[in-house]
Amino acid sequence: MKIALFIFFCCISAFSQAQVWRSELPFSYESGNRLSISGNYKFGSDAITNEFAQAYFLNKFIGTELKDNVSSNLKEKNRFGADYNFNIEFRSEADTIMGISGASFIFNFSNRYFLDSRFPGDAFELYFRGNKMFEGQTADIGKFELNAFRYQQVSAGIEIQRSANKSSSCYALISLNRGIDYFGIRTNESSLFTAQDGFYMDLGLDMEIRQSDSLRRRFQGAGASLSAGWSAEFSSSSQLTAYFQNLGFINWGSRSAYIPVDTSFRFEGIDVSELFNFSDSVRGIVDNDSAYIQAFLTNRKKESFIMKTPARIGMNYYKKFDGDRMIAGAGIEHVLFYNTGFSGWTEFRYKTGKYHHTGVKLLYGLYGNLDAGLSYLLHIPGNFTVMLQSDYLVGMLTGSKGKAQGAFVSLSKTF
Amino acid sequence: MKIRNIAAVLILLLFHSCSKEYDKPRWDVSVIGPLVQAEIGIGNLIADSITSIQGDGSVHILYERSFYDFNLDSIYEVPDTIIPKVITWPFVTSTINPGFPFFSNNNNVLLGLSGVSLNELRVRSGIIRVEMINTLPSKIIYTYTIPGAVKNGTALTFTQTVDEAGPGGPGRFIMDIDLSGYSVNLKGSTNSSFNTIYYNVQAVSDPSGTAFTVNFNDTVINIMTSIIDMEPSYARGYLGQNFIRESSSENIGIGGLIKDGMIKLDSMNLDIFIDNYIGADARIKFNFLESVNSRSSASVPLNAPTMIGNVININRAIENPVTGQAPIKSSRVFSLNNSNSNLISFIENIPDRINYEAEIEFNPLGNISSYNDFVYSDYLVEGRMKLSMPLRFAAENLMLADTQKMELGTFTDFDNAGETRLKLIVENGFPFDIELQLFVLDEQRNITDSLLGPGLVRKANTDLNYIAVSPILSEFDVFADSRRRDILKNGKYLGIRGRFNTPDYSQLIQIYSHYKLKLRLTGDGIYSIR
């Protein structure tokens, strides 16, 4: 049952595309109360393929072909990232708040996972193929970074809509963050040299490892975030939107582990000289823990640390044609503090009939991929709205070569 | 309805795509790297405590060990002794009033010692058991004292009330008294006897009881005293004129490791010490002393006219004025070398045992100490040998073998290892060839697999004086598959066997402290990450 619930949750939250505005469509100003549930997941990389990521995250065997497909994409520096989010939001319309009309209260609960990494190509090869291919060579494992964390947010805020002449709206949300777990590695200049025949290995390592307390699962960290957006129509047919989301932090507790490593040593094997001591009936004990681990993981500390949440900042522009049957738009977005790049996109939406909206999207970015997506929105009698969207259909449909995937699904009801 | 159907199909697909086969992803890596290393110097082969490094770095052996230990039982031992004491009322019918001390008596217990006349014992361990039987119709209070048994300045004494006789029989009481640490006077109640402990018993009628009548010949005292498991730490007196002949066989060190081959040695000195820690004059004669090689069944008797077959007179030891210290020994030393003995042949036999027969006679001139001989249980007569020789030898097919216990059964990291090529790289800085073999042995020490060998580790390059000038590398490949992995995991011992050959046999080779044998084992194989 537990596994089934987990899988269900995984699947629900797996349809991804983070929502950037409070309604699914531009030029859409809804009145009344609204309850929505949405989930999204996204994976992207400039080197790691979908097949590889799928095998890794679904705990399958990673064969040579999967590795070869990644290796052919590897550059000196590479990136990958993934996230999934699950949201429940309730908007309650109020006539006026402090004398302001068109105002609504917003309450939101989110469950979020975020994974982000920057890695040298040698690090991938070393980790997934071993050091044999570096015999007589130096593998560069420097400038590596990995952040993986889960957290929950409880948010409250206000949205104000004005639709008298030229419609405009704005919102602001403040979130309380609860950290669930965190694991992070960061290396500076680091390398591993494997001598011919494996005679010895020289490791130069400048690394930091941070991990939240693995025993205290209930409340590992706490913080806050701020989200805000503004949207306005300049004429009756064009709309400009600007926003930032999730700008904040999580302070992970004082029982979090911090392991700084700055070492350079040559490993020539575990010293077993004592085993050959014919002169003594009491032989020494060879401790491989001391030989392998304690040699460089000696400086362990417990301390709190502050982590910035992955904040998104962006803006977009839409224009209506033929009444509201066709909408075209473009936008840019950037995730702050992590290894994702700028992304840019352009979109065309078409309304077919009273209840159906379809859209096509072309985008570039996040982890450096050019991709295309489709969206479909359906209004159902009873004030229900269902939306399905993926921005990474090319990545998902190009099989072993694809390096991105993602999906978004939402269900909302106004009343 | 349509939407519900679509949603159902979608959820089914998602369930399928999200299913996980294992707890973690798995992949194989090709790894190469060092596994273990060892640097073996002369300090590994021979203990530091028996080697000395000369100014030029050459190694000398200084080997000292005991080969003869005298047994105290040969002089005396205290047997378990039981002395009953029954005393009857010697008078006419009398009335004993309450609280009346009606009997007191000194009694001697003669220990069953033979050949010695001791006047003092210090007890390391042992007990004295006292059993009191009261046949009188009143409770009796007994006070039992051994005035000559003293510990921390206090004589051994105790008082015990024993119940009166009743329909069920006489009153009875048994007590064990620990004699450890007591010094016991063995001169008896007259202070002129030997080997005799005396005790005093006093009987008092119960002060709170009633008067009772005893008739002539009634039993008034019935006490059983037993000496049990007494082990002295010290004895004083006359130890007698014991003549003892002992033959024995002693295991000695590295000879047991050598399984085969021949060795030729250089000059050496062997000092044999006979140390007498007993306070009695002694006369010792070694009838023979021989080195025994059990493997070849060869025995070489020591031919040393100054020592073997000659009577050796050794004076008595004297008490150490410092309490608790060993007595001051009296020693005789025999220095044997190449010119006054067949010492080289004796050692070249590579003995794993030394056999000997010795005769020892104490107090050959009688009781000249006036009962002041002494003996400590921990300090008797000891024979020691001290060998001094340069580590300069020639070896032909000299084989050393040893086993090392190993426990890899629980080493689960092995399970992930695939086919692996192990490479053993040996850098030999010693001027002799070694044929190296490694075996895996089961619980019964049967060979289950041969990991290596025999592989020839070639000797270092030498100069004209056979001094090693540069090491030589030798490499050996060992292929490890799943079958061998299982054998290793199930193995209980690692057998190591080395056969040594010095160049141009009979040419003596000096060993220097800087000579090293460096081993390095690298692995090249597949490892499954799980």
Contacts between the chains, C-beta under 8 A, distances in Angstrom:
chain1	res1	chain2	res2	distance
A	7	B	15	5.9
A	7	B	18	5.1
A	7	B	19	7.1
A	8	B	11	7.9
A	8	B	15	7.7
A	10	B	18	5.1
A	11	B	11	6.7
A	11	B	14	3.7
A	11	B	15	6.6
A	11	B	18	5.5
A	14	B	14	6.8
A	14	B	18	7.2
A	55	B	25	6.4
A	56	B	25	4.8
A	57	B	25	7.7
A	58	B	18	7.2
A	58	B	19	7.4
A	58	B	20	5.3
A	58	B	21	7.3
A	58	B	25	7.9
A	59	B	20	4.6
A	59	B	21	6.0
A	59	B	22	4.5
A	59	B	23	6.3
A	59	B	24	5.6
A	59	B	25	4.9
A	59	B	26	7.7
A	60	B	21	5.8
A	60	B	22	7.5
A	60	B	25	6.3
A	60	B	26	7.6
A	61	B	25	7.5
A	61	B	26	4.9
A	61	B	27	6.7
A	62	B	25	5.9
A	62	B	26	6.9
A	62	B	27	3.9
A	63	B	27	7.6
A	67	B	27	7.6
A	127	B	29	7.9
A	128	B	27	5.8
A	128	B	29	6.9
A	129	B	29	5.8
A	129	B	30	6.3
A	130	B	29	3.2
A	130	B	30	4.2
A	130	B	31	4.3
A	130	B	32	7.7
A	130	B	527	7.0
A	131	B	29	8.0
A	131	B	30	7.9
A	131	B	31	5.8
A	131	B	32	6.2
A	131	B	33	6.6
A	132	B	29	7.9
A	132	B	30	3.6
A	132	B	31	6.1
A	132	B	32	4.8
A	132	B	524	7.0
A	133	B	30	7.0
A	135	B	32	5.8
A	194	B	32	6.4
A	194	B	33	6.6
A	197	B	32	7.4
A	197	B	423	6.5
A	197	B	425	7.9
A	197	B	522	6.0
A	197	B	524	7.7
A	198	B	32	3.7
A	198	B	33	4.4
A	198	B	34	6.0
A	198	B	423	7.8
A	198	B	522	4.1
A	198	B	523	6.9
A	198	B	524	6.0
A	199	B	34	6.6
A	199	B	425	7.3
A	199	B	520	6.9
A	199	B	522	6.4
A	200	B	34	5.6
A	201	B	33	5.4
A	201	B	34	6.8
A	267	B	33	7.4
A	267	B	34	6.3
A	268	B	34	5.1
A	268	B	37	5.0
A	268	B	520	6.7
A	269	B	34	3.6
A	269	B	35	5.2
A	269	B	36	4.5
A	269	B	37	3.9
A	269	B	520	6.1
A	269	B	521	6.4
A	269	B	522	7.5
A	270	B	35	7.1
A	270	B	36	4.9
A	270	B	37	7.2
A	271	B	36	7.6
A	271	B	37	5.8
A	271	B	38	6.8
A	271	B	39	7.8
A	272	B	36	4.7
A	272	B	37	7.1
A	272	B	38	5.0
A	273	B	37	7.9
A	273	B	38	4.3
A	273	B	39	5.4
A	273	B	40	6.3
A	273	B	44	6.4
A	275	B	38	6.9
A	275	B	404	5.7
A	275	B	494	8.0
A	276	B	38	5.5
A	276	B	40	4.9
A	276	B	44	5.3
A	276	B	496	7.3
A	276	B	519	7.7
A	277	B	44	4.8
A	278	B	44	6.6
A	278	B	45	5.3
A	278	B	46	7.7
A	278	B	254	7.4
A	278	B	257	6.3
A	278	B	400	6.9
A	278	B	402	5.9
A	279	B	43	7.3
A	279	B	44	6.5
A	279	B	45	6.2
A	279	B	46	5.1
A	279	B	47	3.7
A	279	B	48	7.7
A	279	B	50	7.9
A	280	B	47	6.2
A	283	B	404	6.6
A	286	B	36	7.9
A	380	B	3	7.2
A	386	B	3	7.5
